[in-house]
Amino acid sequence: GFLEANESPEEAIKREVMEEIGLDCEVMSLVGIYPFFRMNELIIAFHVKAMGEVRLSEEIVEVKKIPKDKIIPWPY
């Protein structure tokens, strides 16, 4: 998602998580800031602790839980 006017990145991630999968979340830490050259954008990645039951929005078709030790990071 994108930042709204006068919104911090932390506020944006909490709003986006709620809008897209219906979960409240707490920002735990910043993972990193990565350039996305194809779109002339920056990706700001956060570790969040999410609470509630997943509710998909029209933007999300499905979710998949992946154990932390099986996550393959995006090569940068």
FENKAHU-V722912 format. One record per residue. RES is the residue in one small letter. PHI is phi in whole degrees, 0 to 359 (* if undefined). Layout:
((RES & PHI) (RES & PHI))
//
This chain:
((g & *) (f & 240) (l & 285) (e & 274) (a & 303) (n & 61) (e & 254) (s & 282) (p & 303) (e & 294) (e & 295) (a & 296) (i & 294) (k & 296) (r & 294) (e & 296) (v & 299) (m & 295) (e & 296) (e & 270) (i & 228) (g & 71) (l & 249) (d & 285) (c & 211) (e & 242) (v & 286) (m & 268) (s & 194) (l & 279) (v & 276) (g & 172) (i & 238) (y & 232) (p & 287) (f & 241) (f & 300) (r & 302) (m & 251) (n & 55) (e & 228) (l & 247) (i & 258) (i & 252) (a & 256) (f & 239) (h & 270) (v & 236) (k & 257) (a & 257) (m & 229) (g & 118) (e & 248) (v & 298) (r & 232) (l & 287) (s & 261) (e & 293) (e & 273) (i & 244) (v & 275) (e & 202) (v & 235) (k & 220) (k & 277) (i & 234) (p & 302) (k & 307) (d & 286) (k & 257) (i & 289) (i & 254) (p & 292) (w & 293) (p & 293) (y & 231))
//
